[in-house]
């Protein structure tokens, strides 16, 4: 029975390791797929007409984020996949996601847009914490939502102690040193030779 439990625990440990590796790979792939993307906010719904790609290219040129002579390779442009707002006066339009063919084009556009915003006097934040602190000072109730714990992190919190498994190297050395000390204390000393005459 004990062997079966130990085997199950070993298999669980291996599965947790594989799961962690797969989560890392998935996050890497998601990051790589979004690497060339930019989001544009607050563009009213329906302004794009029939071709979103043409609209976005014209928008970038009109706002002087894109030089007039440069060629832009937009792979795709679409509204975000959230439900379309009903169209009331307080409804925010969905953001536009633009996918470029090359990462360098996206970086150049972002660099120009950031430079333009700084010229306008708009404040840019380097971190989420910085923006949250500033908004809270202004009286806006903003809070940062933390990402949920991954399955591997949850399982690690409730990990079982491996029975009969190897101990950590430091603990094994300390245990061995303790045994040696006990043996040294209880070692018999040879009795001195008695002098018989």
C-alpha positions in Angstrom: 0.0 0.0 0.0 2.8 2.4 0.9 4.5 1.7 -2.4 1.4 2.6 -4.3 1.0 5.9 -2.5 4.6 6.7 -3.1 4.3 5.9 -6.8 1.2 8.1 -7.1 3.0 10.9 -5.4 6.0 10.6 -7.7 3.7 10.6 -10.8 1.9 13.7 -9.4 5.2 15.5 -8.9 6.2 14.7 -12.5 2.9 15.8 -13.8 3.2 19.1 -11.9 6.6 19.7 -13.5 5.2 19.0 -17.0 2.2 21.2 -16.3 4.5 24.1 -15.2 6.6 23.7 -18.3 3.5 23.7 -20.5 2.2 26.9 -18.8 5.5 28.6 -19.5 5.4 27.5 -23.2 1.8 28.7 -23.5 2.6 32.1 -22.0 5.6 32.5 -24.3 3.5 31.6 -27.4 0.8 34.0 -26.4 3.3 36.8 -25.9 4.9 36.1 -29.2 1.6 36.2 -31.0 0.8 39.6 -29.5 4.2 41.0 -30.1 3.3 42.9 -33.2 -0.1 44.2 -32.0 -1.2 47.7 -31.0 -4.6 48.7 -29.5 -6.2 52.0 -30.3 -8.9 53.2 -27.9 -11.9 55.6 -28.2 -12.4 55.4 -32.0 -16.2 55.7 -32.4 -18.0 52.5 -33.7 -18.7 52.5 -37.4 -16.1 55.1 -38.5 -14.0 52.5 -40.1 -16.4 52.0 -43.0 -15.9 48.8 -45.1 -12.1 48.4 -44.7 -10.6 48.5 -41.3 -7.0 48.2 -42.6 -7.4 51.3 -44.9 -9.1 53.2 -42.0 -6.3 52.4 -39.6 -3.6 53.4 -42.1 -5.4 56.7 -42.8 -5.8 57.3 -39.1 -2.1 56.8 -38.4 -1.1 59.1 -41.2 -3.6 61.8 -40.2 -2.4 61.8 -36.6 1.2 62.1 -37.9 2.2 59.0 -36.1 3.1 57.4 -39.4 5.3 59.4 -41.9 3.4 60.0 -45.2 6.0 58.3 -47.4 6.6 55.2 -45.3 5.0 51.9 -46.2 3.1 50.1 -43.5 2.5 46.4 -43.6 -0.7 45.9 -41.6 -1.5 42.2 -41.4 -4.9 42.6 -39.8 -7.0 45.2 -38.0 -10.2 44.4 -36.1 -12.4 45.5 -33.2 -11.8 43.7 -30.0 -14.0 40.7 -29.5 -16.2 42.0 -26.7 -19.9 42.5 -27.3 -20.7 45.6 -29.3 -22.1 48.4 -27.1 -25.7 49.3 -27.6 -24.9 52.8 -28.7 -26.0 54.9 -25.8 -24.3 58.2 -25.0 -22.1 56.8 -22.1 -21.0 53.7 -23.9 -17.3 53.3 -24.7 -16.5 52.0 -28.2 -14.6 48.8 -28.6 -10.8 49.1 -29.1 -9.2 48.4 -32.4 -6.4 45.8 -32.5 -3.8 46.2 -35.2 -1.4 43.5 -36.2 1.7 44.5 -38.1 3.9 42.1 -40.1 7.0 43.3 -38.3 7.8 44.1 -34.7 10.0 47.0 -35.7 7.2 48.8 -37.4 5.1 48.5 -34.3 7.9 49.8 -32.1 8.5 52.8 -34.5 4.8 53.7 -34.4 4.7 53.5 -30.6 7.9 55.5 -30.2 6.4 58.3 -32.4 3.1 58.2 -30.6 4.7 58.4 -27.2 6.9 61.3 -28.3 3.8 63.1 -29.6 1.9 62.6 -26.3 4.8 64.0 -24.4 4.8 67.1 -26.6 1.1 67.6 -25.9 1.7 67.6 -22.2 0.0 64.3 -21.6 1.5 62.3 -18.7 2.7 58.8 -19.4 3.2 56.2 -16.7 6.0 53.7 -16.7 4.2 51.2 -14.3 0.7 50.2 -13.3 1.5 51.2 -9.7 2.5 54.7 -10.7 -0.8 55.2 -12.6 -2.8 53.7 -9.7 -1.2 56.0 -7.1 -1.8 59.1 -9.3 -5.4 58.2 -10.0 -6.1 57.6 -6.3 -4.6 61.0 -5.5 -7.0 62.5 -7.9 -9.9 60.9 -6.1 -10.6 58.1 -8.6 -11.3 54.8 -6.9 -8.9 52.5 -8.8 -7.6 49.2 -7.7 -5.2 46.8 -9.3 -6.5 43.3 -9.9 -4.0 40.6 -9.2 -3.7 37.6 -11.5 -5.0 34.3 -10.2 -2.7 31.7 -8.9 -1.8 29.0 -11.5 -2.7 25.4 -10.9 0.9 24.5 -10.3 1.2 27.3 -7.6 -2.0 26.0 -5.9 -0.8 22.4 -5.9 2.6 23.6 -4.5 0.9 25.2 -1.5 -0.9 21.9 -0.7 2.0 19.6 -1.6 2.3 16.4 0.2 5.5 15.3 1.9 7.2 12.5 0.0 7.4 9.4 2.2 10.7 7.5 1.8 12.0 10.0 -0.7 15.4 11.6 -0.5 15.8 14.5 1.9 17.2 17.8 0.9 21.1 17.8 0.8 21.5 20.1 3.7 19.1 18.1 6.0 20.9 14.9 5.1 24.3 16.3 6.0 23.0 17.7 9.3 21.4 14.3 10.1 24.7 12.5 9.3 26.7 14.9 11.4 24.3 14.3 14.3 24.7 10.6 14.1 28.5 10.9 14.0 28.4 13.1 17.1 26.3 10.6 19.0 28.7 7.8 18.1 31.7 9.8 19.1 30.2 10.5 22.5 29.3 6.9 23.2 32.5 5.4 21.8 34.2 3.2 24.3 37.6 4.3 25.3 40.1 1.5 25.7 40.9 0.9 29.3 44.5 1.7 30.3 46.6 -1.4 30.7 46.7 -2.5 34.3 50.0 -3.0 35.9 50.3 -6.4 37.4 53.3 -7.4 39.1 
